[in-house]
Amino acid sequence: MSFDTTQPALPAPVKGQGSQIRVLLVEDHVLLRTALQAVFSLEADIEVVAAIGDGAEVLSTVRRTAPDVVVLDIHLPTIDGLGLLPLIQAADPRVKVLLLASHPRPGDVRRAIQGGVDGFQHTDLASERLIAVIRKIRAGERVVDPQLAINAMMHGESPLTARETEVLFLAAGGRSAPEVARALHLSPGAVRNYLSAASAKLGASNRSEAIRIATDKGWI
């Protein structure tokens, strides 16, 4: 992410004028979290109510600090940003959620949009643009990076059936065909057939390549 503090994000209220935007910052990389806190502290209308690095702490912190906007890294220890999105929405529907990702997968962007996220941005974002996005989200706008949205639409929905997805997901976790078969109460032969069908649909030459393709597209 680019941090250029010499350029204003957008005209901001003078301290004491208008309402403060209460921001909960969730980022597991300490240097990035510290840099973001420093950038936000320069803005008269933004108050960082908490800055944490573990997904397990998010819900309790939301309840304790009552933020207006949660700036949330999609990749976090314990539970990721996509998993936290519906939990935050259920805990406090008033809270806006802005997801950040350093390597956003089209499937992740699509799931976030379908899940009603208020914003989705790449972490390679100038600081003034990020602050502008936070202000827009707080004002009720939905702000998704256009290129990320286009990529998500281009990749479309998964061609895999529910069973093929399930089998490939378990295989991606390192389970052998017999282990997947036992977990799903299938025969090993049926599991191999599902894996072959999934590989063919994804244009993969083997199971490993099929797992990589499906993972990159956010389909498993």
CYANA upper distance limits for C-alpha pairs under 8 A (distance plus 0.5 A):
  1 MET  CA    123 THR  CA      5.65
  1 MET  CA    124 ASP  CA      4.48
  1 MET  CA    125 LEU  CA      5.49
  1 MET  CA    126 ALA  CA      6.66
  1 MET  CA    127 SER  CA      7.84
  2 SER  CA    124 ASP  CA      6.86
  2 SER  CA    125 LEU  CA      6.28
  2 SER  CA    126 ALA  CA      4.95
  2 SER  CA    127 SER  CA      6.45
  3 PHE  CA     35 ALA  CA      8.49
  3 PHE  CA     39 VAL  CA      7.96
  3 PHE  CA    126 ALA  CA      6.25
  3 PHE  CA    127 SER  CA      5.29
  3 PHE  CA    128 GLU  CA      8.25
  4 ASP  CA    126 ALA  CA      7.22
  4 ASP  CA    127 SER  CA      6.54
  4 ASP  CA    128 GLU  CA      7.64
  5 THR  CA     39 VAL  CA      7.48
  5 THR  CA    127 SER  CA      7.68
  5 THR  CA    128 GLU  CA      7.91
  7 GLN  CA    128 GLU  CA      7.25
  8 PRO  CA    128 GLU  CA      6.57
  9 ALA  CA    127 SER  CA      7.89
  9 ALA  CA    128 GLU  CA      4.28
  9 ALA  CA    129 ARG  CA      6.54
  9 ALA  CA    130 LEU  CA      8.36
  9 ALA  CA    131 ILE  CA      6.36
  9 ALA  CA    132 ALA  CA      6.06
 10 LEU  CA    128 GLU  CA      7.90
 10 LEU  CA    131 ILE  CA      8.39
 10 LEU  CA    132 ALA  CA      6.57
 12 ALA  CA     43 GLU  CA      7.72
 12 ALA  CA     44 ALA  CA      7.18
 12 ALA  CA     45 ASP  CA      6.98
 13 PRO  CA     17 GLN  CA      6.31
 13 PRO  CA     18 GLY  CA      7.02
 13 PRO  CA     44 ALA  CA      6.89
 13 PRO  CA     45 ASP  CA      6.51
 14 VAL  CA     44 ALA  CA      6.48
 14 VAL  CA     45 ASP  CA      7.89
 15 LYS  CA     44 ALA  CA      5.48
 15 LYS  CA     45 ASP  CA      7.13
 18 GLY  CA     45 ASP  CA      8.30
 19 SER  CA     45 ASP  CA      7.46
 20 GLN  CA     44 ALA  CA      8.46
 20 GLN  CA     45 ASP  CA      5.26
 20 GLN  CA     46 ILE  CA      6.11
 20 GLN  CA     47 GLU  CA      7.01
 21 ILE  CA     45 ASP  CA      6.43
 21 ILE  CA     46 ILE  CA      5.27
 21 ILE  CA     47 GLU  CA      6.52
 21 ILE  CA     67 PRO  CA      8.34
 21 ILE  CA     68 ASP  CA      6.58
 21 ILE  CA     69 VAL  CA      7.83
 21 ILE  CA    135 ARG  CA      8.26
 21 ILE  CA    138 ARG  CA      7.75
 22 ARG  CA     46 ILE  CA      6.69
 22 ARG  CA     47 GLU  CA      5.51
 22 ARG  CA     48 VAL  CA      6.48
 22 ARG  CA     49 VAL  CA      6.56
 22 ARG  CA     66 ALA  CA      8.26
 22 ARG  CA     67 PRO  CA      5.30
 22 ARG  CA     68 ASP  CA      5.50
 22 ARG  CA     69 VAL  CA      6.91
 23 VAL  CA     46 ILE  CA      7.45
 23 VAL  CA     47 GLU  CA      6.48
 23 VAL  CA     48 VAL  CA      5.24
 23 VAL  CA     49 VAL  CA      6.33
 23 VAL  CA     50 ALA  CA      7.85
 23 VAL  CA     67 PRO  CA      5.89
 23 VAL  CA     68 ASP  CA      6.54
 23 VAL  CA     69 VAL  CA      5.46
 23 VAL  CA     70 VAL  CA      6.27
 23 VAL  CA     71 VAL  CA      7.49
 24 LEU  CA     48 VAL  CA      6.42
 24 LEU  CA     49 VAL  CA      6.20
 24 LEU  CA     50 ALA  CA      5.67
 24 LEU  CA     51 ALA  CA      6.55
 24 LEU  CA     62 VAL  CA      8.07
 24 LEU  CA     67 PRO  CA      6.35
 24 LEU  CA     68 ASP  CA      8.44
 24 LEU  CA     69 VAL  CA      6.87
 24 LEU  CA     70 VAL  CA      5.23
 24 LEU  CA     71 VAL  CA      6.64
 25 LEU  CA     33 ARG  CA      7.94
 25 LEU  CA     37 GLN  CA      8.45
 25 LEU  CA     48 VAL  CA      7.52
 25 LEU  CA     50 ALA  CA      6.79
 25 LEU  CA     51 ALA  CA      5.11
 25 LEU  CA     52 ILE  CA      6.89
 25 LEU  CA     70 VAL  CA      6.56
 25 LEU  CA     71 VAL  CA      5.45
 25 LEU  CA     72 LEU  CA      6.84
 26 VAL  CA     33 ARG  CA      8.09
 26 VAL  CA     51 ALA  CA      6.34
 26 VAL  CA     52 ILE  CA      5.51
 26 VAL  CA     53 GLY  CA      5.95
 26 VAL  CA     54 ASP  CA      7.73
 26 VAL  CA     55 GLY  CA      8.08
 26 VAL  CA     58 VAL  CA      8.07
 26 VAL  CA     70 VAL  CA      7.86
 26 VAL  CA     71 VAL  CA      6.55
 26 VAL  CA     72 LEU  CA      5.36
 26 VAL  CA     73 ASP  CA      6.64
 27 GLU  CA     32 LEU  CA      7.76
 27 GLU  CA     33 ARG  CA      6.01
 27 GLU  CA     51 ALA  CA      8.06
 27 GLU  CA     52 ILE  CA      6.86
 27 GLU  CA     53 GLY  CA      5.33
 27 GLU  CA     54 ASP  CA      8.00
 27 GLU  CA     72 LEU  CA      7.00
 27 GLU  CA     73 ASP  CA      5.87
 27 GLU  CA     76 LEU  CA      7.75
 28 ASP  CA     33 ARG  CA      7.68
 28 ASP  CA     52 ILE  CA      7.67
 28 ASP  CA     53 GLY  CA      4.36
 28 ASP  CA     54 ASP  CA      6.72
 28 ASP  CA     73 ASP  CA      8.17
 28 ASP  CA     76 LEU  CA      6.66
 28 ASP  CA     77 PRO  CA      7.94
 29 HIS  CA     33 ARG  CA      6.58
 29 HIS  CA     53 GLY  CA      7.63
 30 VAL  CA     34 THR  CA      6.50
 30 VAL  CA     53 GLY  CA      8.14
 31 LEU  CA     35 ALA  CA      6.59
 32 LEU  CA     36 LEU  CA      6.57
 33 ARG  CA     37 GLN  CA      6.71
 33 ARG  CA     51 ALA  CA      7.70
 34 THR  CA     38 ALA  CA      6.76
 35 ALA  CA     39 VAL  CA      6.77
 36 LEU  CA     40 PHE  CA      6.57
 37 GLN  CA     41 SER  CA      6.55
 37 GLN  CA     48 VAL  CA      7.50
 37 GLN  CA     51 ALA  CA      8.18
 38 ALA  CA     42 LEU  CA      7.37
 39 VAL  CA     43 GLU  CA      7.94
 39 VAL  CA    127 SER  CA      7.70
 40 PHE  CA     46 ILE  CA      6.74
 40 PHE  CA     47 GLU  CA      7.76
 40 PHE  CA     48 VAL  CA      7.68
 40 PHE  CA    131 ILE  CA      8.09
 41 SER  CA     46 ILE  CA      7.46
 41 SER  CA     47 GLU  CA      7.40
 41 SER  CA     48 VAL  CA      7.94
 49 VAL  CA     65 THR  CA      6.83
 49 VAL  CA     67 PRO  CA      7.47
 50 ALA  CA     61 THR  CA      8.13
 50 ALA  CA     65 THR  CA      7.93
 52 ILE  CA     57 GLU  CA      7.88
 52 ILE  CA     58 VAL  CA      8.30
 53 GLY  CA     76 LEU  CA      7.81
 53 GLY  CA     77 PRO  CA      8.32
 54 ASP  CA     58 VAL  CA      7.71
 54 ASP  CA     76 LEU  CA      6.57
 54 ASP  CA     77 PRO  CA      5.89
 54 ASP  CA     78 THR  CA      7.26
 54 ASP  CA     79 ILE  CA      8.38
 55 GLY  CA     76 LEU  CA      6.23
 55 GLY  CA     77 PRO  CA      6.39
 55 GLY  CA     78 THR  CA      6.23
 55 GLY  CA     79 ILE  CA      5.58
 55 GLY  CA     80 ASP  CA      6.82
 55 GLY  CA     81 GLY  CA      7.98
 55 GLY  CA     84 LEU  CA      7.91
 56 ALA  CA     77 PRO  CA      8.19
 56 ALA  CA     78 THR  CA      6.41
 56 ALA  CA     79 ILE  CA      6.94
 57 GLU  CA     61 THR  CA      6.61
 58 VAL  CA     62 VAL  CA      6.55
 58 VAL  CA     84 LEU  CA      8.43
 59 LEU  CA     63 ARG  CA      6.81
 59 LEU  CA     87 LEU  CA      7.98
 59 LEU  CA     88 ILE  CA      6.99
 59 LEU  CA     91 ALA  CA      7.86
 60 SER  CA     64 ARG  CA      6.64
 61 THR  CA     65 THR  CA      6.36
 61 THR  CA     66 ALA  CA      8.41
 62 VAL  CA     66 ALA  CA      5.88
 62 VAL  CA     67 PRO  CA      6.84
 62 VAL  CA     88 ILE  CA      8.18
 63 ARG  CA     91 ALA  CA      8.13
 63 ARG  CA     92 ASP  CA      8.44
 66 ALA  CA     95 VAL  CA      8.46
 67 PRO  CA     95 VAL  CA      7.07
 68 ASP  CA     94 ARG  CA      7.84
 68 ASP  CA     95 VAL  CA      5.62
 68 ASP  CA     96 LYS  CA      6.63
 68 ASP  CA    138 ARG  CA      7.32
 69 VAL  CA     95 VAL  CA      6.22
 69 VAL  CA     96 LYS  CA      5.12
 69 VAL  CA     97 VAL  CA      6.21
 69 VAL  CA     98 LEU  CA      7.64
 69 VAL  CA    134 ILE  CA      7.82
 69 VAL  CA    137 ILE  CA      8.26
 69 VAL  CA    138 ARG  CA      7.16
 70 VAL  CA     95 VAL  CA      7.65
 70 VAL  CA     96 LYS  CA      6.71
 70 VAL  CA     97 VAL  CA      5.38
 70 VAL  CA     98 LEU  CA      6.58
 71 VAL  CA     97 VAL  CA      6.75
 71 VAL  CA     98 LEU  CA      5.38
 71 VAL  CA     99 LEU  CA      6.67
 71 VAL  CA    100 LEU  CA      7.79
 72 LEU  CA     81 GLY  CA      6.76
 72 LEU  CA     97 VAL  CA      7.59
 72 LEU  CA     98 LEU  CA      6.46
 72 LEU  CA     99 LEU  CA      5.38
 72 LEU  CA    100 LEU  CA      6.50
 73 ASP  CA     80 ASP  CA      8.32
 73 ASP  CA     81 GLY  CA      6.57
 73 ASP  CA     99 LEU  CA      6.26
 73 ASP  CA    100 LEU  CA      5.26
 73 ASP  CA    101 ALA  CA      6.51
 74 ILE  CA     80 ASP  CA      6.05
 74 ILE  CA     81 GLY  CA      4.50
 74 ILE  CA     82 LEU  CA      6.81
 74 ILE  CA     99 LEU  CA      6.45
 74 ILE  CA    100 LEU  CA      6.33
 74 ILE  CA    101 ALA  CA      6.05
 75 HIS  CA     80 ASP  CA      5.62
 75 HIS  CA     81 GLY  CA      6.70
 75 HIS  CA    101 ALA  CA      7.70
 76 LEU  CA     80 ASP  CA      5.29
 76 LEU  CA     81 GLY  CA      7.28
 79 ILE  CA     83 GLY  CA      6.67
 79 ILE  CA     84 LEU  CA      7.29
 80 ASP  CA     84 LEU  CA      6.78
 81 GLY  CA     85 LEU  CA      6.58
 81 GLY  CA     99 LEU  CA      7.42
 82 LEU  CA     86 PRO  CA      8.25
 82 LEU  CA    108 ASP  CA      8.07
 82 LEU  CA    111 ARG  CA      8.26
 82 LEU  CA    112 ALA  CA      7.02
 83 GLY  CA     87 LEU  CA      7.81
 84 LEU  CA     88 ILE  CA      6.55
 85 LEU  CA     89 GLN  CA      6.78
 85 LEU  CA     97 VAL  CA      7.78
 85 LEU  CA    112 ALA  CA      8.43
 85 LEU  CA    115 GLY  CA      8.02
 85 LEU  CA    117 VAL  CA      7.70
 86 PRO  CA     90 ALA  CA      6.56
 86 PRO  CA    115 GLY  CA      7.67
 87 LEU  CA     91 ALA  CA      6.56
 88 ILE  CA     92 ASP  CA      6.56
 88 ILE  CA     93 PRO  CA      7.87
 88 ILE  CA     95 VAL  CA      8.00
 89 GLN  CA     93 PRO  CA      5.17
 89 GLN  CA     94 ARG  CA      8.19
 89 GLN  CA     95 VAL  CA      7.49
 96 LYS  CA    117 VAL  CA      8.26
 96 LYS  CA    118 ASP  CA      6.44
 96 LYS  CA    137 ILE  CA      7.29
 96 LYS  CA    138 ARG  CA      7.26
 97 VAL  CA    117 VAL  CA      6.44
 97 VAL  CA    118 ASP  CA      5.88
 97 VAL  CA    119 GLY  CA      6.98
 98 LEU  CA    117 VAL  CA      7.37
 98 LEU  CA    118 ASP  CA      6.35
 98 LEU  CA    119 GLY  CA      4.92
 98 LEU  CA    120 PHE  CA      6.22
 98 LEU  CA    121 GLN  CA      8.09
 98 LEU  CA    134 ILE  CA      8.14
 98 LEU  CA    137 ILE  CA      8.40
 99 LEU  CA    117 VAL  CA      8.07
 99 LEU  CA    119 GLY  CA      6.56
 99 LEU  CA    120 PHE  CA      5.24
 99 LEU  CA    121 GLN  CA      6.88
100 LEU  CA    120 PHE  CA      6.45
100 LEU  CA    121 GLN  CA      5.60
100 LEU  CA    122 HIS  CA      6.10
100 LEU  CA    123 THR  CA      6.13
101 ALA  CA    120 PHE  CA      8.43
101 ALA  CA    121 GLN  CA      7.17
101 ALA  CA    122 HIS  CA      5.65
101 ALA  CA    123 THR  CA      6.03
102 SER  CA    122 HIS  CA      6.28
102 SER  CA    123 THR  CA      5.60
102 SER  CA    124 ASP  CA      7.46
103 HIS  CA    122 HIS  CA      8.05
104 PRO  CA    108 ASP  CA      7.19
104 PRO  CA    109 VAL  CA      7.36
104 PRO  CA    122 HIS  CA      7.55
104 PRO  CA    148 LEU  CA      8.13
105 ARG  CA    109 VAL  CA      6.94
105 ARG  CA    152 ALA  CA      8.35
105 ARG  CA    216 ASP  CA      6.40
105 ARG  CA    217 LYS  CA      6.24
105 ARG  CA    218 GLY  CA      6.55
106 PRO  CA    110 ARG  CA      6.67
106 PRO  CA    148 LEU  CA      7.49
106 PRO  CA    149 ALA  CA      8.34
106 PRO  CA    151 ASN  CA      6.33
106 PRO  CA    152 ALA  CA      4.66
106 PRO  CA    153 MET  CA      8.29
106 PRO  CA    155 HIS  CA      7.22
106 PRO  CA    216 ASP  CA      8.18
106 PRO  CA    217 LYS  CA      5.94
106 PRO  CA    218 GLY  CA      6.91
107 GLY  CA    111 ARG  CA      6.60
107 GLY  CA    152 ALA  CA      6.78
107 GLY  CA    155 HIS  CA      8.34
107 GLY  CA    216 ASP  CA      8.20
107 GLY  CA    217 LYS  CA      5.40
107 GLY  CA    218 GLY  CA      4.27
107 GLY  CA    219 TRP  CA      6.57
108 ASP  CA    112 ALA  CA      6.58
108 ASP  CA    217 LYS  CA      8.20
108 ASP  CA    218 GLY  CA      5.98
109 VAL  CA    113 ILE  CA      6.68
109 VAL  CA    120 PHE  CA      7.79
109 VAL  CA    148 LEU  CA      7.36
109 VAL  CA    149 ALA  CA      7.40
109 VAL  CA    152 ALA  CA      6.66
110 ARG  CA    114 GLN  CA      6.62
110 ARG  CA    149 ALA  CA      7.99
110 ARG  CA    152 ALA  CA      6.09
110 ARG  CA    153 MET  CA      8.07
111 ARG  CA    115 GLY  CA      6.43
112 ALA  CA    116 GLY  CA      6.92
112 ALA  CA    117 VAL  CA      6.00
112 ALA  CA    120 PHE  CA      8.27
113 ILE  CA    117 VAL  CA      6.01
117 VAL  CA    142 ARG  CA      8.33
118 ASP  CA    137 ILE  CA      6.84
118 ASP  CA    141 GLU  CA      7.81
118 ASP  CA    142 ARG  CA      5.32
118 ASP  CA    143 VAL  CA      6.88
118 ASP  CA    144 VAL  CA      8.23
119 GLY  CA    133 VAL  CA      8.27
119 GLY  CA    137 ILE  CA      7.45
119 GLY  CA    142 ARG  CA      6.21
119 GLY  CA    143 VAL  CA      5.10
119 GLY  CA    144 VAL  CA      5.55
119 GLY  CA    145 ASP  CA      8.49
120 PHE  CA    143 VAL  CA      7.20
120 PHE  CA    144 VAL  CA      5.22
120 PHE  CA    145 ASP  CA      6.71
121 GLN  CA    125 LEU  CA      8.11
121 GLN  CA    144 VAL  CA      6.70
121 GLN  CA    145 ASP  CA      5.83
121 GLN  CA    148 LEU  CA      8.36
122 HIS  CA    145 ASP  CA      7.85
125 LEU  CA    129 ARG  CA      7.11
125 LEU  CA    130 LEU  CA      6.97
126 ALA  CA    130 LEU  CA      6.89
127 SER  CA    131 ILE  CA      6.78
128 GLU  CA    132 ALA  CA      6.71
129 ARG  CA    133 VAL  CA      6.69
130 LEU  CA    134 ILE  CA      6.83
131 ILE  CA    135 ARG  CA      6.85
132 ALA  CA    136 LYS  CA      6.76
133 VAL  CA    137 ILE  CA      6.60
133 VAL  CA    143 VAL  CA      7.18
134 ILE  CA    138 ARG  CA      6.63
135 ARG  CA    139 ALA  CA      6.73
136 LYS  CA    140 GLY  CA      7.01
136 LYS  CA    141 GLU  CA      5.89
136 LYS  CA    142 ARG  CA      8.08
136 LYS  CA    143 VAL  CA      7.95
137 ILE  CA    141 GLU  CA      5.35
137 ILE  CA    142 ARG  CA      6.46
137 ILE  CA    143 VAL  CA      7.26
144 VAL  CA    148 LEU  CA      7.91
144 VAL  CA    149 ALA  CA      7.26
145 ASP  CA    149 ALA  CA      6.83
146 PRO  CA    150 ILE  CA      6.67
147 GLN  CA    151 ASN  CA      6.66
148 LEU  CA    152 ALA  CA      6.68
149 ALA  CA    153 MET  CA      6.79
150 ILE  CA    154 MET  CA      6.63
151 ASN  CA    155 HIS  CA      6.88
152 ALA  CA    156 GLY  CA      6.94
155 HIS  CA    217 LYS  CA      7.70
158 SER  CA    219 TRP  CA      6.40
159 PRO  CA    201 LYS  CA      7.23
159 PRO  CA    202 LEU  CA      8.23
160 LEU  CA    164 GLU  CA      6.25
160 LEU  CA    165 THR  CA      6.40
160 LEU  CA    198 ALA  CA      6.82
160 LEU  CA    201 LYS  CA      7.68
161 THR  CA    165 THR  CA      6.60
162 ALA  CA    166 GLU  CA      6.67
163 ARG  CA    167 VAL  CA      6.64
163 ARG  CA    194 TYR  CA      8.10
164 GLU  CA    168 LEU  CA      6.53
164 GLU  CA    194 TYR  CA      5.94
164 GLU  CA    195 LEU  CA      7.30
164 GLU  CA    197 ALA  CA      8.11
164 GLU  CA    198 ALA  CA      6.51
165 THR  CA    169 PHE  CA      6.44
165 THR  CA    198 ALA  CA      8.35
165 THR  CA    219 TRP  CA      8.08
165 THR  CA    220 ILE  CA      6.87
166 GLU  CA    170 LEU  CA      6.84
166 GLU  CA    220 ILE  CA      8.45
167 VAL  CA    171 ALA  CA      6.69
167 VAL  CA    180 VAL  CA      7.22
167 VAL  CA    191 VAL  CA      7.33
167 VAL  CA    194 TYR  CA      7.48
167 VAL  CA    195 LEU  CA      7.47
168 LEU  CA    172 ALA  CA      6.52
168 LEU  CA    195 LEU  CA      7.00
168 LEU  CA    198 ALA  CA      8.08
168 LEU  CA    211 ILE  CA      7.09
168 LEU  CA    220 ILE  CA      7.92
169 PHE  CA    173 GLY  CA      7.13
169 PHE  CA    211 ILE  CA      8.25
169 PHE  CA    220 ILE  CA      6.08
170 LEU  CA    174 GLY  CA      7.59
170 LEU  CA    175 ARG  CA      6.65
170 LEU  CA    180 VAL  CA      6.82
171 ALA  CA    175 ARG  CA      5.44
171 ALA  CA    176 SER  CA      7.00
171 ALA  CA    177 ALA  CA      7.88
171 ALA  CA    180 VAL  CA      7.37
171 ALA  CA    211 ILE  CA      8.40
172 ALA  CA    208 SER  CA      8.46
172 ALA  CA    211 ILE  CA      6.47
175 ARG  CA    179 GLU  CA      6.16
175 ARG  CA    180 VAL  CA      6.56
176 SER  CA    180 VAL  CA      6.66
177 ALA  CA    181 ALA  CA      6.53
177 ALA  CA    188 PRO  CA      6.20
177 ALA  CA    191 VAL  CA      6.61
177 ALA  CA    192 ARG  CA      7.11
178 PRO  CA    182 ARG  CA      6.72
178 PRO  CA    187 SER  CA      8.12
178 PRO  CA    188 PRO  CA      5.63
178 PRO  CA    191 VAL  CA      8.47
179 GLU  CA    183 ALA  CA      6.75
180 VAL  CA    184 LEU  CA      6.69
180 VAL  CA    186 LEU  CA      8.44
180 VAL  CA    188 PRO  CA      8.28
180 VAL  CA    191 VAL  CA      7.59
181 ALA  CA    185 HIS  CA      6.09
181 ALA  CA    186 LEU  CA      5.06
181 ALA  CA    187 SER  CA      5.94
181 ALA  CA    188 PRO  CA      5.78
181 ALA  CA    190 ALA  CA      8.32
181 ALA  CA    191 VAL  CA      6.54
182 ARG  CA    186 LEU  CA      6.89
182 ARG  CA    187 SER  CA      8.17
186 LEU  CA    190 ALA  CA      6.84
186 LEU  CA    191 VAL  CA      7.29
187 SER  CA    191 VAL  CA      6.99
188 PRO  CA    192 ARG  CA      6.76
189 GLY  CA    193 ASN  CA      6.74
190 ALA  CA    194 TYR  CA      6.75
191 VAL  CA    195 LEU  CA      6.70
192 ARG  CA    196 SER  CA      6.59
193 ASN  CA    197 ALA  CA      6.59
194 TYR  CA    198 ALA  CA      6.58
195 LEU  CA    199 SER  CA      6.61
195 LEU  CA    207 ARG  CA      7.12
196 SER  CA    200 ALA  CA      6.69
196 SER  CA    206 ASN  CA      8.36
196 SER  CA    207 ARG  CA      8.05
197 ALA  CA    201 LYS  CA      6.76
198 ALA  CA    202 LEU  CA      6.70
198 ALA  CA    210 ALA  CA      7.53
199 SER  CA    203 GLY  CA      6.50
199 SER  CA    204 ALA  CA      5.32
199 SER  CA    205 SER  CA      7.14
199 SER  CA    206 ASN  CA      6.79
199 SER  CA    207 ARG  CA      6.79
199 SER  CA    209 GLU  CA      8.27
199 SER  CA    210 ALA  CA      5.62
200 ALA  CA    204 ALA  CA      6.59
200 ALA  CA    205 SER  CA      8.14
202 LEU  CA    210 ALA  CA      6.74
202 LEU  CA    213 ILE  CA      7.62
202 LEU  CA    214 ALA  CA      8.12
203 GLY  CA    210 ALA  CA      8.13
204 ALA  CA    209 GLU  CA      5.95
204 ALA  CA    210 ALA  CA      5.61
204 ALA  CA    213 ILE  CA      8.30
205 SER  CA    209 GLU  CA      7.03
205 SER  CA    210 ALA  CA      8.00
206 ASN  CA    210 ALA  CA      6.79
207 ARG  CA    211 ILE  CA      6.65
208 SER  CA    212 ARG  CA      6.76
209 GLU  CA    213 ILE  CA      6.66
210 ALA  CA    214 ALA  CA      6.58
211 ILE  CA    215 THR  CA      6.42
212 ARG  CA    216 ASP  CA      6.54
213 ILE  CA    217 LYS  CA      6.78
214 ALA  CA    218 GLY  CA      6.61
214 ALA  CA    219 TRP  CA      5.54
214 ALA  CA    220 ILE  CA      6.37
215 THR  CA    219 TRP  CA      6.46
215 THR  CA    220 ILE  CA      6.04
